[in-house]
Amino acid sequence: MDETELAPAPEVHRADGAGLTGRTGYDPRFLAPGPWIPLPEPVDGTEVVVLPYTHFSVVQRPDRRLAAATVVAVDGASLVDVDRGGDDWFLDPRLAPDEQAGAELYARNDFDRGHLVRRRDPVWGPQAREANADTFSYTNAAPQAARFNQSLDLWLGLEDHVLAYARQWDQRLVVVTGPVFADDDPEYRGVRIPRRFYKIAAYLLPQPVDLDPSGEVSVLATAGFVLDQTPLVEEIVGSARAREVPVLGGFRTFQVPVADVADLTALDFGPLVAADRMPGLVPAAAPGDGVPLWRPVAGAGDLLL
């Protein structure tokens, strides 16, 4: 490709501000001795702001007033049971108010302030209480329809299923979560509401040392998921499309190739794409194309890890 055809490099601002000083955010070395896992970056030049918190970071899209991605380090061996507290949601002082969606988006409707980084995931080690409080930043929230039925329970519990699997070998997990933005997302109170969300879980998978005693004892493994809330979103915002049947079906969770998540979001997920377990575990969708089908997930037994 000619150099003039390349998309411009994304403009990334490192944030700092009163009340959150000293936050170091997600550590890309967290899965050592596995590979460095950097924060996702837009591949199309979209401007983002990186906001570090305790054990997680948010890659904020000021133009959408929501996070493009959140990345959290989960240390299963050091998790601490901390009370949820009073749900003290706050605007991040490192951003202008019009660069984040606050309380006005969620008032008097059927949208929940859905945690992107699940509240309990970064709550480990000596900074557990600080991490718990940090998850209530509005930059870590996204509008999610209150009636997700059983799929919401599954969506929120995906980390538990993957962590339980990974715990057989290693007690650490990296989870990337965010909305799937689309140009035709319906607008509501000045915010375009995403109709789908994605999640990528990364962990270390052991390798039989007797096959190659001099080689790696573990390799990076990943699994990708998409949840569709189309009909409920469009019901809440009053869209005529609420009467249509969505392509994926309402409030359903799918395990999908991580490469598909990268295409949907226009984000560079670094080594997470090549480490995807799904292509090697699912027959191709059609002879010769090498692309796995999107698989509906109804329970832990449906996961390919």
N, C-alpha and C positions, 0 to 999 in steps of 0.2 A: 504494500500500500504506500502511495506517495505520502510524504510527511505532511503535506498540506491537508490531507484527508483525515488525519487523526483528530479525534475529539480532544478538546482542550483539557489540560490536567485539572482535577477538581480543586477548588479553593477551600482549604480547611483552616478554620480558626481555632486555636487552642484557647479554651475559655478559662477564666479565673474570676473570682468575685467574692464579695463579703459573705460570710456565713458558710462557705464551702471551700475555703482555702485549705490547702494541704491534702486535698483528695488526690489520690494517685490513679484511681480508675482501674480498669481491667489490665492485667499484666499479660502481654502476648507470649510470655515464656511459661505460663502457668502449667502447661502439660509436658514440660521437660521431664524425661529426655526426648519427648516427641518434638515435632517441628514448631518453629515460631508461627503463631497464628495471629496475624495483624487484624486491626479493626477493618471492617468492610469500607470500601471507598467507591463512590460513583464512577462509572466508566464513561459517562457522557458529559462530564464537566459540571454537573449540578453542584451548587454551593452547599456545603454542610458545615456544621459546627460540632466539634468534639467536646463533650462535657464529661469529665471524670468524676465519679462518685466513689463510694467505698466498695471495692471488689467488682465493680461494673462500670461501664462507660456507655454513653448515649451518643449516637451519631445523628444529630438533629437536622431536619430539613426546615429552615426558617420559612421558606416559601409555602410549605404545606402546614407549618405550625405543629408538626408531629415528628417523631423520630423515624428516620429511615431504617435504623438498626439499633439494637441494644445488644451488648455482649457482656455476659456475666461469667465469672469463675466460681464454680461450685466445688467446695472441699467437703465431700461427704463425711470424712472422718472427723471434722471439726465443727459440724453444724451445731448451733445453739438454739434452744427453745426460748424465743423472746416473744413477749406479748405483742400483739398487733398494735396496740395503742389506740389513740383516738382518731385514726385516719386523718392525720394532720397534713393534708395536701398543700403544697406550696409552689408558687412560681419560682423558677430558678433565677436568682438575681443577676446571673451572668448573661442573660438574654433579655432583649426588649420584650415587653408584654405581648406585642403583636407578632412575635416570632415563636410563640408557644400558645397552646390552647389551654385556657384555664377553666375555672368553675362555671363560667357562663355557658360553656358548651354542654355541660352535663346536667344543668338545672331543669327540673320539671319535665323530664322526658324519660324514655326507656333506654337511654344509653348509660352504661356503667363506665366508670373510670377504670378500664381494664389495665392491670399491671402488665407491662411488656416483660420486664425482668420480674419474675415471680417473687413475691415478698420474701419468702424464706430462703431463696437460693443464695444470696450473698451474705446471709446472716450466719457467719461462722467466725471463729477466732476471737481475739481480744476486741476487735472493732465491730462485734455483732450488732450492738444496739445502734451504733452510728449507721451501719449498713441498712438496718431495718428502717430507720428514719429517712434515709436517702431514697428508698424506693418509692416514697410518696411525693417525689417531684412530679409536677405535671408533665415534664418532658418524658417521663417513664410511663405515662398513661396514653391510652388510645381509646376512642369510642367503640365499645363493643356492646351489641344488643344484649339486653338483660336475659332474654329467653334463648339461651343456647342449648337448653335441654341437656341430654346426656353427653352430647359432643363437647360442651364446655368443660364438663368434669374430665373428660378424656384429654382435652387440649391442655388443661392446667396440670394434669398428672403425667404428661409425657416425660417430663424430666425424671419423675420418680421411676418410671419403667426403665428408662435408659440408664439412670444411675444405678438401679438395682442390678442391671445386667453388667454394667462396667465395674461395679463393686467387687465382682468375682476376681477381678484382676488389678484394678486400680481404683482409687476412691476420689478421683477428680473428673470433672466434667466442664466443658465450655458450651454455653448455650447462646445462640444468636437468634433474636426474635425481632420481628417488625411487621409493619403493614406492607401490603402489595399495592403501591400507588398506581392509579390509572387516570388517564386524562379525562375520562367520562365519569369519575366518581361524583356522586351527587353532593351538591353544596348545601350546608346546613349551618346557620349562624356564623357564616364567614369561614367555615372550615370544610374542605372537601373530605367526605367520610370514606375511608377505605372499606371495601367490601370483602377483602381477603386478608389473611395474615399468614406469615410463614414462620417456621421455626427450624433451626438446624442444631443438632446435638453432636458434639465432637468428644471423643474419648480415645483412650489407648487400648488397642487390642493385642493380646500377647501372641507371640509366634512360637511354635515348637522349637526349642533350642537344640533338640537332637537332630533336626534337619540341617541346621547350619549354625553350629556352636559359635562361629566367629561373627555371625550376622546380628541384626537387630533383635532384641528380645520382645519388642512391642512396636506396633505401627499405629499411625493415626487412622481412626475410623469415624465415619460421619453418617448421619441419617437426616433426611429433610422431610418436612411436613408442610401442608397448606390447609388452612381452614377457611371455609366459605360461609359468610354471613349475609349474602346478597339479599334474600327476600326480607329479612327482618330490618336491615338498614333502610331499604327502600319503602318498607311499610312505615317506619318511623318518620322519614323525611317527606313522605307523601308522594313518592315517585309513582308514575303510571306503570313503571316496570315491575312494581311489587306484584302485579297480577300475572306476570310472566313466570314460566318455570325456568330457573337458572340452569346454566349448562352443567354445573357440578352437582346441583341438588343442595337444598338448604341445610345450613349448620352442620356440614359434614367435614370430617377430617380425612385427609389423604396423606399417605406416604408417597413422596415424589422424588425424582432424581434431584440432587443438589444443583446440578447444572441447570435444571428447569427453574429453580428458585433464582439462580443468578440471572437467567434470561428475563424472568418476570420483573425483577427488581432493578435491573441495570446496575448491580453492585458486584464488585470484585471480592470474592470470598477466599482468595488466595488458595492455600492447599486443601481447603474443605471440599472443593469439587472433586479433585482426583481421589480423595480418600473415601468417597461415597461407597457404602456397602451394597446399595440396592442394585446397581447394574450387574454385579456379579451373582446376585441371588435371585433375579427375576428373569424369566425368558423374555426375549425381545418382543416388542409389540407387534412387529411384522417381520417376516424373514428379511434379514440383511440390514435392517435399519439400526439395530443395536440400541434402541431407546426403550427402557422399561415402561410399562403401563403405570398410570397413577392408580394406586391401590387404596380403596376405602379402608379405613381403620376403625373398627368398632370396639376393640379391646386390646389388651397387652399381647394376646396370642397372635394378633395380626401384624405385629411389628417385625421388621427385618433388621436385625442388629448384628 
